């Protein structure tokens, strides 16, 4: 039990204030995000189209 208290005190004393800086997205990052979303959408569409049970879009 004493060890747990010691660890808790150490965590509190060493707690670093998190400074979060938002990263500005470059154009290449935006293109990569869009292409990932497009690939995911294409994959979902092909999965639905290849399914013998579904005959229409669920959207």
N, C-alpha and C positions, 0 to 999 in steps of 0.2 A: 504494500500500500504506500509506503514511503517513496518508493521508486516512481510510482505513478504521479505522486504530487510533485516530485522533483522535475519530472519530465514536463508536467503541465506548466510549472513556473518557468522552465527554460523556454518552452514554446512561446509563452506570453512575453517574456523579456526579449526574445529574439525575433518577435513578430515584426516583419518588415512591412512598412506601409506600401501597399501596392500602388504604383503609379502607372496607370494604363493610358497609353497613348494610342489613339486610333490610327491605324496605318492607312494612308491614302493609297487607293488602288491605282496602279498604273494601267495604261491602255492594254498592255499585254495580259495583265491579270484579269481584266474585264472580259477580254476575248476568250481566255481560258475558261472562265466561269460560264460564259454563254455556251461554249462548245461542250462543256460537261453536261449542262442542262439539256442541250439539244440531243446529245448522244443518249442520255437517259430517256428522253421522250421517245426517240426513235426505237430504242430497245423495248419500251413498254408497248408501243404501237405494233411492233413486229410480233411480240408475244401474244397480243390480242388477236392479230390477224392470223397467226399460225394455229391458234386454238380451234379445235373442231367444234367446241360447244358454243362459243360466242359468235354471233353473226352480225353484231353491230357494236359500235363504240359505247362504252359505259359512261362517257363524258356527258 
